[in-house]
Amino acid sequence: MNTPPATPPAPVLTATPEDDDLYDAMEAILADMRTRYDETPQWEFCDGFMAALVCCRRAIPQAEYLDVLLGIGNDADAPVDDAGAAPDAESSFADAAQRDRFLQLWHARWAQVQTALDTAIESLDDEAAYYPDVMDVRGAIAALPEAERPDVAHEAIPALGQVWALGFMFAVEAWPEEWAPPSDKKDAKWHDLALQSIVALTEDDAGAPEYSAISDDAPPTLSNQRMEAFAAALWAVYDLREIWRNIGPRVETLRRADVPGRNDPCHCGSGKKYKKCHGSA
């Protein structure tokens, strides 16, 4: 497994132009969807949710996970149309073209995530390493001229990776049976430690700011503890992917139907003993 060193290296907080385009395109679609369903999540949340799906023991079908993620078609309080019909499963997409574009971008990102997690790396600085689609919002705000900074409490702004981790754990909680610890004690320990690392990232960054993810000249907004927690969570995703790839999908126990004893009445109702009827075949 990918075991993190005692002090995980700080990840390189960069993204390629292609990543920026995908991030912006997805955010635009989700923002539009939010005008029809205000609980539509941010893309960072979706990206964490996707990472959990890639690592999940069972391959969750798209028809199953999209409803869970986007909350479409399952809202009992959703408005109905003039005929009294509830919205269909694609109701929060503006049209078929928007849904197709969302899925095109979704599958492109899925391929990126899966390829990265299936590639052996030695360091998170490796260009092939998995990096979540996150934004340091606190750093971006702090880098603005003082007159342009929004008047919002620091605590109300999510910390680096916090929304991504919440999305990951949302998927874990949606399919708890697929995230039950493995039976092997060693694997169960790795599984538990990995999930703990991701849960830790759902918490706020309460440490003293020491680093900036924006630039060397920008005001520091990230604590050393947050940088280490972020790196540990990324290694945790690798470990979870490897655990379930090695173990494989869950195998359901096949139970044999009850068979009558040889001297019991035959199940067909003939009145004969089983051994003299169907049991003689």
C-alpha positions in Angstrom: 0.0 0.0 0.0 1.0 3.6 -0.3 2.2 4.4 3.2 2.7 8.1 3.9 5.9 9.1 5.5 5.9 10.4 9.1 5.6 14.0 7.9 3.6 13.9 4.6 5.1 16.3 2.0 3.0 19.3 1.1 1.1 18.7 -2.2 1.7 21.0 -5.1 -1.4 23.2 -5.3 -1.5 23.6 -9.1 -3.9 22.6 -11.9 -3.5 22.3 -15.6 -5.5 24.6 -17.9 -7.6 21.5 -18.8 -8.5 21.0 -15.2 -9.4 24.7 -14.9 -11.7 24.4 -17.9 -13.4 21.3 -16.5 -13.8 22.9 -13.0 -15.3 26.1 -14.4 -17.6 24.2 -16.8 -18.9 21.9 -14.1 -19.4 24.8 -11.7 -21.4 26.7 -14.4 -23.7 23.7 -14.9 -24.2 23.1 -11.2 -24.9 26.8 -10.6 -27.6 26.7 -13.2 -29.0 23.5 -11.8 -29.1 25.2 -8.4 -31.6 27.7 -9.7 -34.1 24.8 -10.0 -32.9 22.8 -7.0 -31.1 24.8 -4.4 -29.5 21.8 -2.7 -27.4 21.0 -5.8 -23.8 20.6 -4.5 -20.7 22.4 -5.5 -18.3 20.7 -8.0 -15.7 20.2 -5.2 -18.3 18.2 -3.3 -19.1 16.2 -6.4 -15.4 15.5 -7.0 -15.0 14.1 -3.5 -18.1 12.0 -4.1 -16.7 10.7 -7.3 -13.4 9.7 -5.6 -15.3 7.6 -3.1 -17.2 5.9 -6.0 -13.9 5.1 -7.7 -12.6 3.5 -4.5 -15.9 1.8 -3.5 -15.9 -2.0 -3.2 -19.0 -2.3 -5.5 -19.2 -0.5 -8.8 -22.3 1.7 -8.1 -24.4 2.2 -11.3 -24.7 5.7 -12.7 -28.5 5.6 -12.5 -28.1 4.9 -8.7 -25.4 7.4 -7.7 -26.6 10.4 -9.8 -29.9 10.5 -7.9 -28.0 10.3 -4.6 -25.6 13.0 -5.5 -27.8 15.5 -7.3 -31.0 14.9 -5.4 -33.1 14.8 -8.5 -36.3 12.9 -8.8 -36.4 11.8 -5.2 -37.6 15.0 -3.4 -41.0 14.4 -1.8 -41.5 18.1 -1.3 -40.5 19.0 -4.9 -43.2 21.0 -6.8 -45.5 19.1 -9.2 -46.6 20.2 -12.6 -50.2 21.3 -13.6 -51.1 17.7 -14.0 -50.0 16.8 -10.5 -47.0 14.8 -11.8 -43.7 14.8 -9.8 -40.5 15.9 -11.6 -38.7 13.1 -13.5 -35.1 12.0 -12.7 -33.6 14.6 -15.0 -35.7 17.5 -13.8 -32.9 19.7 -12.5 -31.0 19.7 -15.8 -32.2 22.5 -18.1 -32.4 20.1 -21.0 -31.0 16.9 -22.5 -28.0 18.8 -24.0 -27.0 20.1 -20.5 -27.3 16.6 -19.0 -25.2 15.2 -21.9 -22.5 17.9 -21.3 -22.5 17.2 -17.6 -22.0 13.5 -18.2 -19.3 14.1 -20.8 -17.3 16.2 -18.3 -18.1 13.7 -15.5 -16.8 10.7 -17.4 -13.7 12.7 -18.4 -12.9 13.5 -14.8 -13.7 9.9 -13.7 -11.1 8.6 -16.2 -8.5 11.1 -14.7 -9.2 10.0 -11.2 -9.2 6.3 -11.9 -6.0 6.5 -13.9 -4.2 8.5 -11.2 -5.3 6.2 -8.4 -4.2 3.1 -10.4 -0.7 4.6 -11.1 2.1 3.8 -8.6 3.7 7.0 -7.3 6.4 7.7 -4.7 5.4 11.3 -3.9 2.3 13.5 -4.2 4.6 15.9 -6.2 4.6 13.3 -9.0 2.8 14.7 -12.1 0.8 11.4 -12.3 -0.5 11.7 -8.7 -4.1 12.1 -7.9 -5.1 15.6 -7.0 -8.7 16.6 -6.0 -10.5 19.4 -7.8 -10.3 21.8 -4.8 -10.0 25.5 -4.4 -8.4 27.4 -1.5 -11.2 29.9 -1.2 -9.7 31.5 1.9 -6.4 32.1 0.1 -8.2 33.5 -3.0 -10.1 36.0 -0.8 -7.0 36.9 1.2 -5.1 37.6 -2.1 -7.7 40.2 -3.2 -7.1 43.9 -2.6 -8.6 44.8 0.8 -11.4 46.9 -0.8 -12.5 44.0 -2.9 -12.7 41.3 -0.1 -16.2 40.2 0.7 -17.4 40.9 4.2 -17.7 37.4 5.4 -16.5 35.6 8.6 -13.3 33.5 8.1 -15.0 30.5 9.8 -17.9 30.6 7.2 -15.5 29.9 4.4 -14.6 26.3 4.0 -11.0 25.2 4.6 -8.8 23.6 1.9 -10.2 20.2 1.0 -13.1 20.4 3.5 -15.9 20.4 0.9 -14.2 17.6 -1.1 -13.9 15.5 2.1 -17.6 16.1 2.9 -18.5 14.8 -0.6 -16.3 11.7 -0.1 -17.9 10.9 3.2 -21.4 11.6 1.9 -20.8 8.7 -0.6 -19.4 6.5 2.2 -22.5 7.1 4.3 -24.9 6.6 1.4 -23.6 3.0 0.9 -22.5 1.9 4.3 -22.6 -1.8 3.5 -20.0 -1.3 0.8 -17.7 0.5 3.3 -17.8 -2.1 6.1 -14.3 -3.0 7.2 -12.6 -6.0 5.5 -12.5 -9.2 7.5 -8.7 -9.3 7.4 -7.5 -7.5 10.5 -4.6 -5.8 8.8 -6.7 -4.6 5.9 -9.4 -3.5 8.4 -6.9 -1.4 10.3 -5.7 0.3 7.0 -9.3 0.8 6.0 -10.2 2.5 9.4 -7.1 4.7 9.4 -7.7 5.8 5.8 -11.3 6.8 6.5 -10.2 8.6 9.7 -7.8 10.7 7.6 -10.6 11.8 5.3 -12.9 12.5 8.2 -10.2 14.7 9.7 -10.3 16.8 6.5 -14.0 17.5 7.0 -13.1 19.6 10.0 -12.1 23.2 10.0 -8.5 24.4 9.8 -8.0 25.8 13.3 -4.2 26.0 13.2 -2.1 29.1 12.8 -1.8 30.2 9.1 1.7 29.5 7.8 1.3 28.8 4.1 -0.4 30.1 1.0 -1.7 28.0 -1.8 -1.9 31.0 -4.1 1.6 32.3 -4.2 4.7 32.9 -2.1 3.7 36.6 -1.8 0.1 36.0 -0.8 -1.0 36.2 2.9 -0.8 32.7 4.6 -4.1 31.0 5.1 -3.2 27.4 5.6 -1.7 25.9 8.8 1.0 23.2 8.8 -1.5 20.8 10.3 -3.9 21.4 7.4 -1.2 20.7 4.8 -0.3 17.5 6.5 -4.0 16.4 6.9 -4.6 17.2 3.3 -1.7 15.1 2.1 -2.7 12.2 4.5 -6.2 12.2 3.0 -4.8 11.9 -0.5 -2.7 8.9 0.5 -5.8 7.5 2.2 -7.6 7.5 -1.1 -4.8 5.5 -2.7 -5.0 3.0 0.2 -8.8 2.6 -0.1 -8.6 2.0 -3.8 -5.9 -0.6 -3.3 -7.7 -2.4 -0.5 -10.9 -3.0 -2.4 -9.0 -3.8 -5.7 -7.1 -6.5 -3.9 -10.2 -7.9 -2.1 -12.6 -7.7 -5.0 -16.4 -7.3 -5.1 -18.5 -8.7 -2.3 -19.6 -12.3 -3.0 -23.1 -13.0 -1.9 -23.6 -16.3 0.0 -25.7 -18.8 -1.9 -28.1 -20.6 0.4 -29.4 -24.0 -0.7 -33.1 -24.5 -0.5 -34.3 -26.8 2.3 -34.4 -30.4 1.1 -36.9 -32.8 2.8 -35.5 -35.7 4.7 -35.8 -39.1 2.9 -38.7 -40.2 5.1 -40.4 -36.8 5.2 -43.6 -36.3 3.1 -42.7 -35.1 -0.4 -43.1 -31.4 -1.0 -45.2 -32.0 -4.1 -48.2 -33.1 -2.0 -48.4 -36.6 -3.4 -48.7 -38.1 0.1 -45.7 -40.3 -0.6 -42.4 -40.2 1.3 -39.8 -38.0 -0.4 -37.5 -41.1 -1.1 -40.4 -42.8 -2.9 -41.3 -39.7 -4.9 -39.1 -36.8 -6.1 -36.2 -38.1 -4.0 -36.0 -41.2 -6.1 -35.0 -39.2 -9.2 
